[in-house]
Structure formats: structure tokens, C-alpha cells
Amino acid sequence: MEQHYSADLKIAPAILRLHFHDCFVRGCDGSVLISSSSSEKTSPFNAGLSGFEVIDDAKNRLESGCPGIVSCADILALAARDAVSLTGGPSWEVATGRRDGSVSSALDTFNLPTPFDSVAVLKQKFLAKGLSAQDLVTLTGAHTIGRAECRLVSYRLYNYTGKGDVDPSINTNFANILSMQCPRKGSGRNLIPMDTGSPDVFDSTFFFNVVQGNGVLESDQKILDDMSTRAYVRTYAGFDQAANSFESAFADAMQKMGGIEVKTGSEGNIRKVCSVLN
């Protein structure tokens, strides 16, 4: 991770997102890593996933020294932890022993959380995986690193309700800034920081931005409006208690997420190549 991160800072948020998308579909079993014509990779809900080469590199090195011992699912979980640590965030102990899954289907990805979901829908999706409303807010804080494509934001700037209007939850000055970064007739592929000011540093400023109306994704901003999630946003932003509470909560939430529907024993296997089923 250190080698790949030093060459490209975008690797950190990419690996973190990859782990999230893996765990929310069939559990943390490395199924998102499979390459086939109908695997999870091919789903529109997984568009833009990257960082696969990092996991492949780690797997190749492990197989050369310890063949058949470490699963691709474990590698991804460990790499996600290191992604956070390398960007200045917390570290945590990663339980290992996951087995790799033997099924990867794009059809299973349609319940992935999306930036367009309401908070109510997001809470249902997280609850289905054993995660609470606080876990939802905490894991949303992963957006403190990384960038989003303008296509995920432009509708909030130019046609929020289908009448050529702006999402009223966006701070007016911030909406003007976003409009310059994401022009009305642009390709939609421009990348904009999800944490204005420190997009490559893992910190709590993401939540401060949300409180100020500067959330980039609609789902990021909406967690401030819901009564069941607002207090956590304000706490992590530093308004109600120490801002560093976010880091410890994030480590705890990542440990919970990393345990979603894991396969052990005869439930799975150890892939020889992470992108190919044994």
C-alpha cells in the first residue's frame, strides 16, 4: 500500500471504496474483485471502482511466499485499513480468516447504497447489514478523502426538481463554486473533492463542511437534515464535543463492516488469483 500510495494518492480512497462495495454485496468475500462478463465489476453501481492492481500485487507477493494462505478478502480488508492510516486517519486491528466467495454477479449489486438514496433508504440498507444510523454517518465520513465525478452532482446545481432549480440545501456560495467546477454543458467527468480543503487527508472537516451546507453529494448533505443522524454529524464536526471522536468511531465502524457476512471454513476458499475463481 505504501508503494502504490506514494505513486498515486488516489489509491487510498479507491481501496476504501472497494472494500465498502465488497462488504455490502454477499459480505466481505472478495467477490467485487472477480473479472467476468457478468460479475459485480460490470454493474453500473460499481462504475468507477479502481485499485484492483494493488490487491493483485499484494496477492502475487503473498502467493510467492505463502501460497494458499491469505484470502483476497483479507488482503482487501487490510489494505483498506492501511489506506486510512496512510492518509492520517486511525488504524485498527483487522480480524483475519475470511474465505473468498465463489459467486460474483452484477444482479446482486442493486441494493448498494447510492448518493441518490434518501436517509431513510440508506438506514434500511445499513440495517440490513447489521449497521446502525451512527454507523451510516460514521462510514459516510470516508468521503473525507477522495473525489466525485460531476455527473453525481450536476443535477443538484441545474435541475434539482426538474424545474431548472438548485438544491436548496447547498450553501449558495458553495453552489457557485461547484458550478465553476462542473459547468452545465460539461462532460460530467470532471473530478471534484468531496472534502473541500483537505481531500487527501483523513480528518473530520468533512462533517464541518456538511454543517455549513458544503456537502458535495446529496446523500452527504441529507444526513444533516434527518433527526436520527444530525446529532452524529454535529458531534463529528466538533460542535458538540471533541472532533477526534470521529476517528475512534470510524475505526469501530470499519471493524463492524469488515465482519459483514464473512465466510469461514468450508464456506469459501483461498483464491490463487483475486480476479479469477478457482
N, C-alpha and C positions, 0 to 999 in steps of 0.2 A: 504493500500500500504506500509506503514512504516513497519508493522509487517512482511509481505511477503518479502519485500526487505531486511530487516535485516537478514532474514534467508537464502536468496539466491539473490546475486547481479544480477544474470542473468534475474531476473524478470523484471527489468526496460526496457532493450531493447526488451524483449519479448512482453511486453504490448504495447510499442510504435509501434512495427511491427504489432501487432494485430489490432490496431486502423487504421493504414495505409491500411492494407488489407481489413478491413471492409469498409472504406470510398470509396475505388476505385471500389467496386462492389456493385451496387444498392444503393450507397450512405451510409452515416453513420447511419445504421439502425440496427446494431447488428446481421445482417444475418450471419456473419462469426462464430458466437457462436453456431449456431444450429448443433446438432448432429443427423445425419440420414445417410442412405446408399448412398445418392447422394447429400449431402449438400456441401457447399463451403469448409468445412473442409477436404473433401475427395479428393479435387483437387491436382494434383501434384504441381501446382503453390502455394499451401498453405502448402507444405511439411515442417515440422519443426516448424510450429506455436505452441506456448505454452503460458502458463499463464492463461489459461481458468479458473483454480481453483481460481485465485484471483478475477475474476469478479463474479464467482459463490458465493464466500464467502461474498463479498460486497452485492450482491443481497439478499442472505439469511438474512443478518443482517437488511437490509432496509425493507424487506418484513415483518419481525417480528415486526417492529416498525411503519412503514408507508406503509402498503400493497397497491399495485396497484398505486403507485405514481411516482416512479422513474424508467425510462426505462433502459434496459440493454445497449442500445446505449449511453445513457448519462453516465452511470457508466464507460463504456469503454473510453469515451472522457475525463472524469475527471481523470481516472486512468492514462491515457497517459500523461496528464499534470503533474501529480504528479511524474510519472516515470522520467521525465526530471528534475524536481525540486530536487528530491532526489539525483540525480547524479551530482548536482552542476550547473545545467542549469537554464534557466529562468522559471518564472511562468507567467501565463496569465489567464485572466478571460474566463471561458468556458461558452458559452451560452448554456442553458439547455432547455428542452421541446421537445427533439427528441422523436419520437414514434418508437417502434420496428417494423421491417418488418415482413411480413408473408410468404416470399419466400426466400429460400436458395438453390441454385443449383450450382453444380460444373461446369456446362456448361457456367455459367456467368463469370468465373474467367480467361478466356483465353486472356483477354485484360489487365490483370495486368502487370505493368512494371516488367521487369526481368533484372538480371545482364548482360544478353547477348544482350540486345537491344542496337542499335545504339543511339546516342544522338538525331538524327532526329526522330526516332521512339518514344523515351521517351518524347520528346517535344510534339509530336502528342497526346500521351496518356494523358499527363498532361493537354494539351489544351482542350481536350475533357471533362475534369472535371473542367474547368474554372481556371486552374493554369498556370502561366507563366513560361518562361525559368528561371527566377530568382527563382521562387518557386521550380522548379526542382532541382536547385543547393542547395538551402537552405534546402529542405527536405532530400536531399541526405546526408546532414550533420548529420542526425540522426545516421549515421554509425560511429559517434564518440564514441558511446557506443555499445558494443556487439561483437559477434564473428561470423565467417562464416565457413562452412564446406569446407574442402579441395577440394571436388568434384566440387565446384564452381570456383576453382582457378587453378587446376592442368593442364587443357588444355593450360593455358597461359604459363606454365612452360615447358611443354614437347611436345606439338603438336599444336601450335597455328594456323598454316595454313595447317596442315595435313602433314607436312614435318619434323616432329620432332624438330621444332624450338621453340624459346622463343618469347613471345610478346615483340617487340622492345620498347614498351612504358614503360616497367618495368625497374627501376633502376637496373643495373647489380648486385650490392651488395645486394639489397633487394631481387632479384630473387634467389640468393644463399641462403639467409635466409629462404625464403619461401620453397625452395626445401628441406631443412632440416626438416621443419615442416610438409611438405606434400610430402613424398617420392614417387617416380614414381610408385612403386608397392604397395602403401598403400591402405587402405580401402576407403579412401576418406571421412571418417567421423571425422578425427581429426579437432578440432576447433582452428582457428587462429584469433587473434584480428584484427578487421577492422581498428582500430586506434592504430598504433604501439606507445607504450609508455604510453598511458592513456586510455585503453579500457573500464574502468569503471567510467570515469569522462567525463561529458559533457563539451567539450571545442572546440576551433577552430583548434586544432593541426591536426585534420583530414585533413583539407584543406592544411595545410603546408606540410603534408606528400604527398598529391596528387601532389603539385607543384614540389616536389622532386622526383617524379616518384615512390612513395611508396604507391600507391593506390592498395588495395587488390583485389577488384572486378573490372572487366574490365570496367563496366559502371561508376564506381567511377573515374577511371583514364581518361576516354574519355571526361569527362566534361571539362577537361583542354584543349583538342585539338580543341573543337568546338568554333568558333568565337563568337557565341551568348551566351556562358556560361563561357568562360575563364575569363572574367573580374570579374565576381562574385566570382569565385574560388580564384583569386589573392587578391581580397578585403577581403574576409573572412579569408584568410591565413595571412593577416596583411601586405601585400606588398604595397598596395595602400592607405590604411587608417586604422583606428583603428580596431584591430581584434574583439573587442567586438561588432561590428556592426552585426556579425553573430547571436548573441543571441537575439537581438531585432527583427531581420528579421525572425528568426526561430519561435518566438512566434507569429508574424503576420501570417506567412505561416501556422502554425498549426491551427490558428483560421479560416483561409480560408478553409483549408482542412476539418476541423470539421463541416463546413457548406455545404459540398457537398451533394446535392440531399436529404436533410433531410426530413423526414416525420413528419407531424404535424396533429393535429385534427383527422379526421376520416380516414386519410391515413394509419394509423398503429394502434398499440395497446401497452399496457404495459404487457410484458410477466411476468408470475408468476415465471417461471424458465428459465434462459437465454438460456439453451441448448435445450429447447423444445418449439414448437409452442403452443400457447393457443388452 
